[in-house]
Amino acid sequence: MARLNPCLNYQTARFLISAPTLAHCPGGGGAEVAFAGRSNAGKSSAINALTRQNGLARISKTPGRTQLINFFSLGDDSDRRLVDLPGYGYAKVPEAVKLEWQRHLSEYLRHRDALRGLVLVMDVRHPLSEFDQTMLGWADEQEMPVHILLTKADKLKRGAAANALQQVRSRLREWEDLVTIQLFSSLKRQGIEELEARLDGWLLGGVEE
């Protein structure tokens, strides 16, 4: 279904900057939406599907390699951005490094004024991991809206995918005023327009100067 309201062109996304910590993130206000997810959940693939650019977000054969906060501007408008947060929970790295990633994620979610919403990416076959629930807890503390992508929906038959969607909705009923959920498949290009509509609502809701 075509969207009738004003919308952004996500195909114009381009790499802006990588930041190791909150202190190195771009300043100057604006509005951004962050993508977070357990490593190997399909986060980078989802960003690439959204932007129709296969190589925009790096997809590593070794999950968990993304250790920086990566910013992408939408066209020439650096006031509206997509943010790829570090994957967490799968990488074969020392525990101290994982804890450091977690600290930076927490600081970003709690203190980033430009953040308008969080896209939380989960494998539809393994939703609501400990990491996912931690992210939801942080978002709840900040009253930050969350849109959950249940990725790799093509791995399940339609009925099984629909059941998985309903089960996640049921488990998150207490957060239904904060959380929305959809099925998504980067491979089949399923759910892209629904995701675009959600991002438009956040990013076009006003940009602080």
C-alpha positions, 0 to 999 in steps of 0.5 A: 500500500502506497503511503500518502503522507510525506515520507523520507527516501531511505535509498539516499542514505549514506555513511556519515561517521563511526563513533566509539562512544557517545562523546564522539557522536555527531552533535548539533541536534537533529533526529535519529533512529537507532537499530539494535539487536543481538549479533546474527539477528539480521540487523545489518541486513535489515538496514541494507534492505531498508536503504536498498543498498547491499553494502551500506551496513557491514555484514560480517561473516563473524557476528559481533565484529561491529564495535562502533556506533555507525551513523548514516545520513539521509541524503544531504540532510545530516539532521536526519540519521539512521544509526547502527548500534554494535551487535551484542551477545554472540561475538567471541570477544573477552567478557570485559569487551562485551561489558564495555559495549553494553555500557556504551549502548546504555549511555547512548540510549539514556543520554542521546537527545537526538534519538527518537526511537529504537528499532530492536531486531530479533530473529523470529525463531529466537525472540526476546533474548536476555539482551533484547529484554535488557534493551527493552528495559532501557527503553522503558526507563527513558519512555523511548518508543520501540519498533521490533523487527522479527527478522528472517520471517522467510525461514518459517511458514506463514502460519508459524511466523504469524504465531511467533508474532502473536506470542511476542505481542502477548509477552509484551502486552504490558508495553503495548503503549511503547512497543510495536512489532512486525514480521520482516524478511530482508531476503524477501523484501517483506515488511519494508514499507511498514518499517518505512512508515514507522521511521517516517513517523519518528523522523518527521515528527520534528527536528530540534535545531 
